[in-house]
Amino acid sequence: MAVKIRLMRMGAKDQPFYRIVAAHSESPRDGRFLEIIGYYDVKKDPPEIKFDVVKLKKWLDNGAIPTKIVKDLMKKAKVKEKLKELESR
C-alpha cells in the first residue's frame, strides 16, 4: 500500500484550513492519516504554508509520494533549500 503526502481539509464552512499529512493512498481525504507534516492556511494574506522539514524528509526517504498540490506548496515554501540545509548538517 502506497503512502502519499496530501492535504486534509479542516475548518468550518467557508473557512478552509488544510493539514499536510502522510496517509495511505486508499484512505479517504479527511480520514485516517499516519502523521501530520505541516499546514496550509488559505484565508491569511498571503497564504501561510508551514512544513516540519524533519518529518517531511523522513517520509520522502521512506518512499512517500507527494501529490501535485503538495509539490506546488513545497516549491512555494522553498522546502528543497531547507532539505539541503538539513542534509549538510
C-alpha positions as CSV (number, residue, x, y, z in Angstrom):
1,M,0.0,0.0,0.0
2,A,1.5,3.3,-1.1
3,V,1.8,6.3,1.2
4,K,1.0,9.8,-0.1
5,I,1.7,13.2,1.3
6,R,-1.5,15.2,0.7
7,L,-3.9,17.8,2.1
8,M,-6.6,17.1,4.6
9,R,-9.4,19.7,4.8
10,M,-10.2,21.2,8.2
11,G,-12.1,24.3,9.4
12,A,-15.7,25.4,9.2
13,K,-17.9,26.1,6.2
14,D,-16.3,28.9,4.0
15,Q,-13.2,28.9,6.3
16,P,-11.0,26.2,4.9
17,F,-7.7,25.2,6.6
18,Y,-5.6,22.3,5.4
19,R,-3.3,20.0,7.2
20,I,-0.5,18.4,5.2
21,V,-0.4,14.7,6.2
22,A,1.1,11.4,5.3
23,A,-1.7,8.9,4.6
24,H,-2.3,5.6,2.9
25,S,-3.4,6.3,-0.7
26,E,-6.6,4.3,-0.2
27,S,-7.9,6.2,2.9
28,P,-10.4,9.0,2.4
29,R,-9.4,12.6,2.1
30,D,-10.4,13.5,5.6
31,G,-10.0,10.0,7.1
32,R,-7.2,8.3,8.9
33,F,-3.6,9.5,8.5
34,L,-0.2,8.4,9.6
35,E,1.4,11.7,10.7
36,I,0.8,15.5,10.4
37,I,3.7,17.1,8.4
38,G,2.5,20.7,8.2
39,Y,-0.4,23.0,7.5
40,Y,-1.7,25.4,4.8
41,D,-3.9,28.3,5.8
42,V,-5.6,29.7,2.7
43,K,-7.5,32.5,4.4
44,K,-4.4,34.5,5.5
45,D,-3.0,37.1,3.2
46,P,-0.5,35.9,1.9
47,P,-1.5,32.2,2.5
48,E,0.6,30.6,5.2
49,I,2.5,27.4,4.5
50,K,4.5,25.5,7.1
51,F,6.3,22.2,6.8
52,D,8.1,20.2,9.5
53,V,11.1,19.5,7.4
54,V,12.4,16.7,9.5
55,K,9.2,14.7,9.3
56,L,8.9,15.5,5.6
57,K,12.4,14.2,4.9
58,K,11.6,11.0,6.9
59,W,8.6,10.3,4.8
60,L,10.2,11.2,1.5
61,D,13.1,8.9,2.3
62,N,10.7,6.1,3.1
63,G,9.1,6.4,-0.4
64,A,6.0,8.6,0.3
65,I,4.8,10.4,-2.9
66,P,3.6,14.0,-2.6
67,T,0.5,14.9,-4.6
68,K,0.7,17.6,-7.3
69,I,-0.7,20.3,-5.0
70,V,1.7,19.4,-2.2
71,K,4.6,19.6,-4.7
72,D,3.5,23.1,-5.6
73,L,3.2,24.1,-2.0
74,M,6.7,22.7,-1.4
75,K,8.1,24.9,-4.2
76,K,6.3,28.0,-2.7
77,A,7.7,27.3,0.8
78,K,11.2,26.6,-0.7
79,V,11.4,23.2,1.1
80,K,14.2,21.9,-1.2
81,E,16.6,24.5,0.1
82,K,15.6,23.6,3.7
83,L,16.1,19.9,3.0
84,K,19.6,20.6,1.5
85,E,20.5,22.7,4.6
86,L,19.3,19.9,6.8
87,E,21.4,17.3,5.0
88,S,24.5,19.4,5.2
89,R,24.5,19.4,9.0
